[in-house]
């Protein structure tokens, strides 16, 4: 994960902390990083980009 992705990841986790804490979800045990792992593979996003252009 590069610095830009790290900054976005921390912004998202900071944004989600309060609502998830109210629901009893612990972000330390939540594997959010695995959900965002596709961002490290731009070729996976290429089809998504083309989809939105049509």
C-alpha distances in whole Angstrom, upper triangle without the diagonal:
4,7,8,6,6,10,10,10,12,14,15,15,18,19,20,21,25,25,24,26,29,28,28,24,22,18,18,19,18,15,13,10,11,13,10,8,11,9,7,11,12,16,16,16,18,21,20,21,24,25,25,27,30
4,6,5,6,9,10,10,12,14,15,16,18,20,21,22,26,27,26,27,30,30,30,26,24,21,20,22,20,18,16,13,15,16,12,12,13,10,9,12,13,17,17,17,19,22,21,21,24,26,25,27,30
4,5,5,6,9,10,11,12,14,15,16,18,20,21,24,26,25,26,29,30,29,26,24,20,20,22,21,19,17,14,17,18,14,14,16,13,12,16,16,20,20,19,22,25,23,23,26,28,27,28,32
4,5,5,6,9,10,11,12,14,15,17,19,20,23,24,24,26,28,29,29,26,24,20,21,23,21,19,16,14,17,17,13,14,15,11,12,15,15,18,19,17,19,22,21,20,23,25,23,25,28
4,5,5,6,9,10,10,12,14,15,16,18,21,22,21,23,26,26,26,23,21,18,18,20,18,16,13,10,13,13,9,10,11,8,9,12,13,17,16,15,18,20,19,18,22,23,22,24,27
4,5,5,6,9,10,10,12,14,15,16,20,21,20,21,25,25,24,21,19,15,16,18,16,15,12,10,13,14,11,12,14,11,12,15,16,20,19,18,21,24,22,22,26,27,26,28,31
4,5,5,6,9,10,11,12,14,15,18,20,20,21,24,25,25,22,20,16,17,20,18,17,14,13,16,16,13,15,16,13,14,18,18,22,21,20,23,25,23,23,26,27,26,27,31
4,5,5,6,9,10,10,12,14,17,18,18,20,22,23,23,20,19,15,17,19,17,16,12,11,14,13,10,13,14,11,13,16,16,20,19,17,20,22,20,20,23,24,22,24,28
4,5,5,6,9,10,11,12,15,16,15,17,20,20,20,17,16,12,13,15,13,12,9,8,11,11,8,11,13,11,13,16,17,20,19,18,21,23,20,21,25,25,24,26,29
4,5,5,6,8,10,10,14,15,15,16,19,20,19,17,15,11,12,15,14,13,11,10,14,14,12,14,17,15,16,20,21,24,23,21,25,27,24,24,28,28,27,29,32
4,6,5,6,9,10,13,14,14,16,18,19,20,17,16,13,15,18,15,16,12,13,16,15,13,16,18,16,18,21,21,25,23,21,24,26,23,23,27,27,25,28,31
4,5,5,6,9,11,12,12,14,16,17,17,15,14,11,14,15,13,13,10,11,14,12,11,14,16,14,17,20,20,23,21,20,23,24,21,22,26,25,24,26,29
4,5,5,6,9,11,10,11,14,15,15,12,11,8,10,12,10,11,8,10,13,12,12,15,17,16,18,21,22,25,23,22,26,27,24,25,29,28,27,30,32
4,5,5,8,10,10,11,14,15,15,13,12,10,12,15,13,15,12,14,17,16,15,18,21,19,21,24,25,28,26,25,28,30,27,27,31,31,29,32,34
4,6,7,8,9,11,13,14,15,14,14,11,14,17,14,16,13,15,18,16,16,19,21,19,22,25,25,28,26,24,27,29,25,26,29,29,27,30,32
4,6,6,6,8,10,11,12,10,10,9,12,14,11,13,11,14,16,14,15,18,20,19,22,24,25,28,26,24,28,28,25,26,30,29,27,30,33
4,6,5,6,9,10,10,9,8,7,10,12,11,14,12,15,17,16,17,20,22,22,24,27,28,31,28,27,31,32,29,30,33,32,31,34,36
4,5,5,6,9,10,10,10,10,13,15,14,17,15,18,21,20,20,23,25,25,27,30,31,34,31,30,33,34,31,32,35,34,32,36,38
4,5,5,6,9,9,11,11,15,16,14,17,15,18,20,19,20,23,25,24,27,30,30,33,30,29,32,32,29,31,34,32,31,34,36
4,5,5,6,5,7,8,11,12,10,13,12,16,18,16,18,21,23,23,26,28,29,32,29,28,31,32,29,30,34,32,31,34,36
4,5,5,5,7,8,11,12,12,15,15,18,20,19,21,23,26,26,28,31,32,35,32,31,35,35,32,34,37,36,34,38,40
4,5,8,10,12,15,15,15,18,18,21,23,22,23,26,28,28,31,33,35,37,34,33,37,37,33,35,38,37,35,39,40
4,6,9,11,14,14,13,16,16,20,21,20,22,25,27,27,30,32,33,35,32,31,35,35,32,34,37,35,34,37,39
4,6,10,12,11,11,15,16,19,20,20,22,24,27,28,30,32,34,36,33,32,36,36,33,35,39,37,36,39,41
4,6,9,8,8,11,12,15,17,16,18,21,23,24,26,28,30,32,29,29,33,33,30,32,35,34,33,37,38
4,5,6,6,10,11,14,16,16,18,20,23,23,25,27,30,32,29,29,33,33,31,33,36,35,34,38,40
4,5,5,8,8,10,13,13,14,16,19,20,21,24,26,29,26,26,30,30,28,30,33,32,31,35,37
4,6,8,9,11,13,14,15,17,20,21,21,24,27,29,27,27,31,32,30,32,35,34,34,37,39
4,6,9,11,12,13,15,16,20,21,22,24,27,29,26,27,31,31,29,31,35,34,34,37,39
4,6,8,9,10,12,14,17,18,19,22,24,26,23,24,27,28,26,28,31,30,30,33,35
4,5,6,7,9,10,13,15,16,18,21,23,20,21,24,25,23,25,29,28,28,31,33
4,5,5,7,9,12,12,14,16,19,21,18,18,22,23,21,23,26,25,25,28,30
4,5,5,6,10,10,11,14,16,19,16,17,20,22,20,22,25,25,25,28,30
4,5,5,8,10,11,13,15,17,15,16,19,20,19,21,24,24,24,27,29
4,6,7,9,11,12,15,16,13,14,18,18,16,18,21,21,21,24,26
4,5,6,8,10,12,14,12,12,16,17,15,17,20,20,20,23,25
4,5,6,8,11,13,11,11,15,16,15,17,20,20,21,24,26
4,5,5,8,9,7,8,11,13,12,14,16,17,18,20,22
4,5,6,9,8,8,11,13,12,13,16,17,17,19,22
4,6,9,9,10,12,15,14,15,18,19,20,22,24
4,6,6,7,9,12,12,13,16,17,18,20,22
4,5,5,6,10,10,10,13,15,15,17,19
4,5,5,8,10,10,11,13,15,16,18
4,6,7,8,10,11,12,14,16,17
4,6,5,6,9,10,11,13,15
4,5,5,6,9,10,11,13
4,5,5,6,9,10,11
4,5,5,6,9,11
4,5,5,7,9
4,5,5,7
4,6,6
4,6
4
